[in-house]
């Protein structure tokens, strides 16, 4: 299929894409302004309650919260921008003129699909570069009740890892790389899932490809005996990075950083299913912008004077919002382990793509 068959008129394609983008970003600006105002009204009291905080800290909160609101509301704006564009074109009989000129429903939609693909790329870049940094900073600031942010020394506490059948608990981890120091080490020696012994040591350090702890005590579960060991090497193959990675917030990491964190957690024997779903969703969420013109296309067709144009717009809006409900439900099922991570992220897009195509073919093609 040639490009000219998809876009018979370059002028019409540019006209429709420009109309769609202007309306989408105008709606985005208006919604972000309203939601940010409501959000700051609810949080300004907590921000100003911290000693030393003033107007500067309120504006700092706005700068950190705005990227999250933009990322959340952008797909809704694309949906509303699509419906408003088609609603206007239908009222002005422009869609009827395009169809009378021989354009199919998919050819009428094509300029908006291409423009929404550009919005999806912009959304992914924004979500990957700006949103994680703002989210991580805001989360750290909220943990100290909007007070002065403490300097992150890199220390980690209450870290659990798996080494084969064995479980290892570390109360405190200080330092990085080969200089990593362990405090309060407990090794649960298991065979086939059955606990055989518990080994405890007050400290440990890197030794070869493992960790040397001591002075240690070994409690044998079967006979109930307790023995002392000057030093013991454990956790062969466990890297310092696996120990220092105590917790992962998917919202505060970029796509590449989250992928690396998942690999480290998997090597450490920790569950990663919910994080894998969040990783795939970082790709599927921006692509929902491409789906919105298809779901809102029901507002493009039909005769305006038939009195059903408003009903068509409501149906298009309902389809779009149903997608967001299904998307959140699917992610929740993925977090619970009911859905595989890939299916949890991509199933709603595939399902509503088929629904949109079915409605389009049923009514117009």
C-alpha positions in Angstrom: 0.0 0.0 0.0 1.5 3.3 -1.1 1.6 6.5 1.1 -0.6 8.3 -1.4 -3.4 5.7 -0.9 -3.3 6.3 2.9 -3.1 10.1 2.6 -4.7 11.1 -0.7 -4.4 14.8 0.3 -1.4 16.2 2.1 -3.3 19.4 2.9 -6.2 17.6 4.5 -3.8 15.4 6.5 -1.9 18.4 7.9 -5.1 20.2 8.6 -6.6 17.3 10.6 -3.3 16.6 12.5 -2.9 20.2 13.4 -6.5 20.5 14.6 -6.1 17.3 16.7 -2.8 18.4 18.3 -3.9 21.9 19.1 -7.1 20.6 20.9 -5.2 17.8 22.6 -2.6 20.0 24.2 -5.1 22.8 25.0 -7.2 20.2 26.9 -4.0 18.9 28.5 -3.0 22.4 29.7 -6.5 23.1 31.1 -6.8 19.7 32.9 -3.3 19.9 34.4 -4.0 23.5 35.6 -7.2 22.4 37.4 -5.8 19.2 38.9 -2.6 20.9 40.0 -4.6 23.7 41.7 -6.7 21.1 43.5 -3.7 19.1 44.5 -1.8 22.1 45.9 -4.8 23.1 47.9 -4.8 19.7 49.6 -1.0 19.6 50.2 -0.1 23.2 50.9 -1.0 22.9 54.6 1.4 20.0 55.1 4.2 21.7 53.1 3.9 25.0 55.1 3.7 23.1 58.4 7.3 22.1 58.1 9.6 24.6 59.9 11.3 27.0 57.5 9.0 26.2 54.5 7.4 29.0 52.5 6.3 30.0 49.1 9.5 28.6 47.5 8.8 25.2 48.8 5.2 25.3 47.5 6.5 26.1 44.0 9.1 23.3 44.4 6.2 20.9 45.2 4.4 22.1 42.0 7.5 21.5 39.9 7.8 17.9 41.2 4.1 17.1 41.1 3.3 18.6 37.7 5.2 15.9 35.7 3.2 13.1 37.4 -0.1 14.9 36.6 1.0 15.4 33.0 1.9 11.8 32.6 -1.4 10.7 34.1 -3.6 13.0 32.2 -2.0 12.9 28.7 -3.9 9.8 27.4 -7.2 11.3 28.6 -6.3 14.5 26.7 -5.6 12.6 23.5 -9.0 10.9 23.9 -10.9 14.2 24.5 -8.9 15.9 21.7 -9.9 13.2 19.3 -13.6 13.4 20.2 -13.6 17.2 20.0 -11.8 17.2 16.7 -14.2 14.7 15.1 -17.2 16.4 16.8 -16.3 19.7 15.2 -15.6 18.2 11.8 -18.8 16.3 11.8 -20.9 19.3 12.8 -19.2 21.2 9.8 -20.0 18.3 7.5 -16.3 17.9 6.8 -16.3 14.2 7.4 -19.2 13.8 5.0 -17.3 15.7 2.4 -14.2 13.5 2.9 -16.3 10.3 2.6 -18.1 11.7 -0.5 -14.6 12.2 -2.0 -14.0 8.5 -1.7 -12.0 8.3 1.5 -12.6 5.3 3.7 -13.1 5.5 7.5 -9.4 4.4 8.0 -8.2 7.0 5.6 -10.1 9.7 7.6 -8.5 8.4 10.8 -4.9 8.0 9.4 -3.7 11.6 10.0 -4.8 11.4 13.7 -3.2 8.0 14.1 0.2 9.4 12.8 -0.1 12.5 15.0 -0.9 10.4 18.0 2.1 8.2 17.3 4.2 11.3 17.6 2.4 12.1 20.9 3.2 8.5 22.1 6.9 9.0 21.4 6.9 12.3 23.2 5.0 10.7 26.1 7.5 7.9 26.4 10.5 10.3 26.4 8.8 12.5 29.0 7.9 9.5 31.2 11.3 8.0 31.0 13.4 11.2 31.5 11.6 13.6 33.6 8.8 11.8 35.6 11.0 9.2 37.4 13.4 11.9 38.7 10.5 14.0 39.9 8.7 11.0 41.5 11.8 9.8 43.3 12.6 13.3 44.7 9.0 13.9 45.8 8.8 10.5 47.5 12.0 11.2 49.5 10.7 14.7 50.4 7.3 13.3 51.6 9.1 10.7 53.8 10.6 13.6 55.8 7.2 15.5 55.9 8.5 18.1 53.5 11.4 19.0 55.7 15.1 19.2 54.7 16.1 16.3 52.6 18.8 14.1 54.3 21.9 13.2 52.4 21.7 9.7 51.1 24.7 7.9 52.5 23.9 4.7 50.6 23.4 2.6 53.7 20.7 -0.1 53.5 18.9 -1.9 56.3 16.9 -5.1 56.7 17.9 -6.7 53.4 16.9 -10.3 52.5 18.4 -12.3 49.6 18.3 -16.0 48.5 21.4 -18.1 47.9 20.1 -21.3 46.4 18.0 -22.9 49.1 19.5 -20.7 51.8 18.1 -17.4 53.0 20.3 -14.5 54.2 19.2 -11.6 56.3 21.5 -8.5 56.8 20.6 -5.8 59.4 22.8 -3.1 57.9 24.9 -2.7 54.8 27.4 0.1 54.4 29.7 1.0 51.5 29.8 0.0 47.9 31.5 -2.6 45.7 34.5 -4.4 47.3 34.4 -2.2 50.4 30.8 -3.3 51.3 30.5 -4.0 55.0 27.8 -6.2 56.6 26.3 -5.9 60.0 24.1 -8.4 61.8 24.2 -11.3 59.3 21.9 -14.3 59.7 22.1 -17.3 57.4 19.2 -19.8 57.3 20.8 -23.0 56.1 18.1 -25.0 54.3 18.1 -28.3 52.4 15.1 -29.0 50.2 13.1 -26.3 51.9 13.7 -27.7 55.4 15.7 -25.6 57.9 18.9 -27.3 59.0 20.8 -24.7 60.8 20.9 -20.9 61.7 24.2 -19.1 61.5 24.6 -15.6 63.0 27.5 -13.2 62.9 27.9 -9.6 64.0 29.8 -8.5 60.8 31.0 -9.6 57.4 32.9 -8.4 54.4 33.7 -9.2 50.8 36.0 -12.2 50.3 36.7 -13.6 46.8 33.4 -14.4 45.2 31.6 -14.7 48.5 31.4 -13.1 52.0 33.4 -13.9 55.1 31.5 -13.5 58.4 32.6 -13.9 61.9 32.8 -14.6 64.7 29.8 -16.8 64.0 27.6 -19.1 66.0 25.9 -22.1 64.4 22.7 -23.5 65.8 21.8 -27.0 64.6 18.0 -27.3 64.4 17.9 -31.1 64.7 20.0 -31.8 67.8 19.6 -28.3 69.2 23.4 -27.8 69.6 25.2 -24.4 69.4 28.8 -24.1 68.2 31.1 -21.2 67.7 33.0 -20.6 64.4 35.8 -18.0 64.2 35.0 -17.2 60.6 33.0 -18.6 57.7 32.6 -17.9 54.0 29.1 -17.8 52.7 27.0 -16.6 49.7 29.3 -17.6 46.9 28.3 -15.7 43.7 26.3 -13.1 45.5 27.5 -9.6 44.3 27.6 -6.4 46.4 25.0 -4.9 44.0 22.5 -7.6 44.9 22.9 -6.8 48.6 22.7 -3.0 48.3 19.5 -3.2 46.2 17.1 -3.2 49.1 13.9 -1.9 47.5 12.8 -0.8 44.0 10.1 1.7 43.1 9.1 1.3 39.5 7.7 4.8 39.3 11.0 6.3 40.4 13.2 4.5 37.8 13.6 4.9 34.0 13.0 2.0 31.7 16.7 1.1 31.5 17.3 1.5 35.2 14.2 -0.6 36.1 15.3 -3.4 33.7 18.7 -3.5 35.4 17.1 -3.5 38.9 14.8 -6.4 37.9 17.9 -8.5 36.7 19.6 -7.8 40.0 16.5 -8.7 42.1 16.1 -11.9 40.0 19.7 -12.9 40.7 19.1 -12.3 44.4 16.1 -14.6 44.3 13.5 -12.0 45.0 10.1 -11.8 43.3 9.9 -9.5 40.3 6.6 -10.2 38.7 5.0 -6.9 39.6 8.1 -5.0 38.5 8.1 -6.8 35.2 4.5 -5.8 34.7 5.5 -2.2 35.4 8.4 -2.4 33.0 6.1 -3.5 30.1 3.6 -0.9 31.1 6.2 1.8 30.6 6.0 0.8 26.9 2.3 0.1 26.6 1.1 3.2 28.5 2.5 5.7 25.9 1.1 3.6 23.1 -2.4 4.1 24.5 -2.3 7.5 22.8 -2.3 5.7 19.4 -5.4 3.7 20.5 -7.5 6.8 21.5 -8.3 8.0 17.9 -9.6 4.6 17.1 -11.8 4.5 20.2 -13.0 8.1 19.6 -13.7 7.5 15.9 -17.3 6.7 16.6 -17.8 10.4 17.1 -16.6 11.1 13.5 -19.2 9.4 11.5 -22.9 9.5 11.2 -25.0 12.5 10.1 -24.9 15.4 12.5 -28.5 16.5 12.0 -29.7 13.0 12.9 -29.5 14.1 16.6 -27.2 11.3 17.5 -23.8 13.1 17.3 -23.8 13.8 21.0 -24.6 10.2 21.7 -21.8 9.1 19.5 -19.4 11.4 21.3 -20.5 9.9 24.7 -20.0 6.4 23.3 -16.5 7.3 22.2 -15.7 8.8 25.6 -17.1 5.7 27.3 -15.0 3.4 25.2 -11.9 5.4 26.1 -12.6 5.5 29.8 -13.4 1.8 29.8 -9.9 1.2 28.4 -8.3 3.0 31.3 -10.4 1.0 33.8 -9.5 -2.3 32.1 -5.8 -1.2 32.1 -5.7 -0.5 35.8 -7.6 -3.8 36.5 -5.2 -5.7 34.4 -2.2 -4.2 36.2 -3.7 -5.0 39.5 -4.2 -8.6 38.5 -0.6 -8.7 37.3 0.6 -7.5 40.7 -1.5 -10.2 42.4 0.1 -12.8 40.1 -3.2 -13.7 38.4 -1.9 -12.5 35.0 1.6 -12.9 33.5 3.4 -9.5 33.4 3.4 -9.2 29.6 -0.3 -10.0 29.4 -1.1 -7.6 32.2 0.5 -4.7 30.3 -0.5 -5.5 26.7 -3.9 -7.3 26.9 -6.0 -4.1 27.4 -4.5 -2.4 24.3 -5.0 -5.5 22.2 -8.6 -6.0 23.5 -9.7 -2.4 22.8 -7.9 -2.3 19.5 -10.1 -5.2 18.4 -13.2 -3.6 19.9 -12.4 -0.3 18.1 -11.8 -2.0 14.8 -15.0 -4.0 15.2 -17.1 -0.9 15.9 -15.5 0.9 12.9 -16.1 -2.0 10.5 -19.6 -2.6 11.8 -20.7 1.0 11.4 -18.6 2.5 8.5 -16.6 -0.1 6.5 
